[in-house]
Amino acid sequence: MNERRRETRTYLIGYALALALTLAAFAVVKWPLAAAGTTFGIILGLALVQAIVQFRCFLHISLAKSSRDDLLLVLFASLIVTLMVSGTLVIMFNLRDRMM
């Protein structure tokens, strides 16, 4: 029973953190208090924290020895997604510069 309570508590904490981070991102966009570049940096930081919360609270991936293989798989998938997104951004910015 104690394991079930701990798991439920982890899910509730993760839900609360994910909701708070999502609302913070919406608030930063809705009420901009900084320049566009700073706002973009804040959004990226919130997204990174959101990903960490998702990995830890919902996927139960930690730095323990038992879940090291899962962590490596997630890091590899993150690397592939980062390469795809950054390549897409390079292409889109290049096209934007050519259109201007």
WOGI-V961458 format. One record per pair of residues at least 24 apart in sequence whose ideal C-beta (glycine too) atoms are under 6 Angstrom apart, sorted by the first residue. I is the first residue (numbers start at 0). GAP is how many residues later the second one is. D is the distance in Angstrom with one decimal. If there is no record, write none. Layout:
BEGIN
{{I,GAP,D} {I,GAP,D}}
END
This chain:
BEGIN
{{9,47,5.4} {13,39,5.8} {13,43,2.6} {13,44,5.5} {16,36,4.7} {17,35,5.7} {20,25,5.4} {20,28,5.9} {20,29,4.7}}
END
